[in-house]
Amino acid sequence: MVTTEAKRVQPRQPNCDLETVLKLELANLNCFPSFMAHHDGSWISRLSPGGSARRNNSLNFYDAQDGDEAEGRLETARARFKRLETTFQVRWTPLVPTDVDQVLNGQNYVRVDETLVLSRSIWGLGDTDVPKGYKLSEVSLDEWISKYAQTYGAKRGEPLSETVQALHDVLSRVTVELIALVLETKDSVPVAVLLGVVDGDLLGIFSVVTAEQYRRLGLAYALMCEVQRLGAERGAETAWLQVMADNHGAVALYGSMGYREAYAYHYCKDAQP
């Protein structure tokens, strides 16, 4: 697919300090582990060859001051991805060193797919109000994965698709606490799911999915209230999530729940094949 000018993005300043950005970035690292990782100072190449998640197949940065020998280190990272037959992408956050940014600009990397990291206090969203005719449950990861697939239209009992199996493999490596929630009809048909990850005082919220015919019934809101309640019970104080900037409906929904932008990130794709 050709990237149009309209889809390209530019770096921008965060709405929080870099210490908060780092804390959220480390939580992101813990919540969604890659299959392999290479450390070069504070630069981490996250690699999951064959996996579809870009954050697990990208070069990431965790110290805005670690920009020495940027061009050579970028070339070494690019070669590493090439050896593993994985597309080289830089995940740009406010922690990218200025020297790295200059190389990216000088080599005409294409900046695409802006994503917002939103956060709010875990307290005060509201009580969990499950709509009549539905039941909400916390389940095991294996059960959640099966019902996640069904929410997307898979039939009960059929083998997981390659993409869903890859998600299961990633989540099975998470070393912090998972909160796997499912909303079902009274006939036990899963229609909405959500995954929470508690890492210290942070609750990360992922995979908020509602089957198309069950949207606008308050199911996602009920899941959000419940995961924040359970996260608070487990010691979390701040809830955070990420959403594509051009998903205006989701941005508005989370905004109505009190989530505000902490910072934005995007991907830098090598202009050369």
Buried (B, 14 or more C-beta within 10 A) or exposed (E): EEEEEEBEBEBEEBBBEBEBBBBBBBBBBBBBBBBBBBEBEBBBBBBBBEBEBBBBBBBBBBBBEBBEEBEEBBEBBBEBBEEBEBEBBBBBBBBBBEBBBEBBEEBEBBBBBBBBBBBBEBEEBEEBEBEEEBEBBBBEBEBBBBBBBBBBEBEEEEEBEEEBEBBBBBBEEBEBBBBBBBBBEEEEBBBBBBBBBBBBBBBBBBBBBBBEEBEEBBBBBBBBBBBBBBBBEEEBEBBBBBBEBBEEEBBEBBEEBBBEBBBBBBBBBBEEE
